[in-house]
Amino acid sequence: MGADLLERGGFEHVLRASADPDARQGLRGTIRGIAEMYATHCDVLRVLSSMALLDAASVGGAVQRLEDGRAHGMAELAQRLGDLGTLRPDVDVARATDVLCPLR
């Protein structure tokens, strides 16, 4: 269910954007792609999230896998931003990850 939604929802655009050699462009493209995906499938994602809160087994772990993948991707992006020295001096990679992870 979740994989089908990601495939039809254009998640490959998010993955492609996040791989941009310029981490800042990757972040912009990732945010844009996620916003477009969620705007297009808002109702389905809301139902899946609600079902997962009530009974995670009812959606076969799909929501958790989506969340884990999203969190992993944002952590990688934060690391790339840190490696390039584009984070503010008072923001380390862990903090950047914490800030980016809620973006969805």
N, C-alpha and C positions, 0 to 999 in steps of 0.2 A: 504494500500500500504506500508506504513512505517513499520507496525507491521509484515507484511509478509517478508519484506526485513530483518528485525532484526532476525526473526525466522530462515529463510534460511541462513542468513549470519553468524550465529554462535554467536549471541549476548549473548546467555546463557553462553558461555565460559567466556565472559567478566564479566558478573555478578558473576559467580562462583569465578573467580580470585579475583575480588574486595572484596569478602567476606572472603578471606584468613585471618586466625587469626593474622598472621604477616602482619601488614599494609604495610611494605616495599615490601614484596612478592606480596601482593595484588596490589600495584601500578605497579610493574614490569609486573605482569600478565595482568593487565588491559591495559597497554600500548601495550603489545604484542598482545593481543586479538583485540584491536581497530585497530592496524596497519594491522593485518591479514584480518579483516573484510573489512576495506576500500580498501586494495589492491585487494581483491577478487571482490568487487562491486564498484570500483572506478567510472566507467562510469555511472552506475545507480545513485549513490550518487551525482555525478557532475550534472547530468540532473535534479534531484530533487532539488538540491540547486539552480540551475539557474532558474528553474521554480518558486521556492518560492520567489526569488528576483524580478522576473518580475510580478508575480501574485500569492500571497500566497494562495488565495482561490483555485487556480487550482490544488494544491496538498492536499487540504483538511486539512491543518494544520499539515500534517505529519512531515514535516521538523522541524517545531517549537517544536513539541512534542519530536522528536529525540534530538534536541538541549537541551531542558529543562531537559530531563532525563539524558543526558550526563553531563550537568552542575551540576545537583543535586548529581549524583554519584561522581563526582570529589570533590565536597564540602564535602561530607561524608568522602571520603578518606583523604582529607586534615585534617579534624577534627580528624580522627583516628590517623594520623601521629602526630598531635599536642598532642593528649592525651597520646601517648606513649613517648613523649619527643624526637622524632627523627628529628624534624625540627631544623634548625640552630637557634641560639639564636636571630639573627636579623630578623627572618622570623616568623611572627605570622600566625595563621590559615587563616585569611582573605587574606593575601599575597600569601600563598601557594595555596589557591583556585584560586586566579587570575592567578597564573602561570600554574596550572594544567588545567584549563578550556579550553584553546586553543588547548590542545592535542586532536587530532582527526585524 
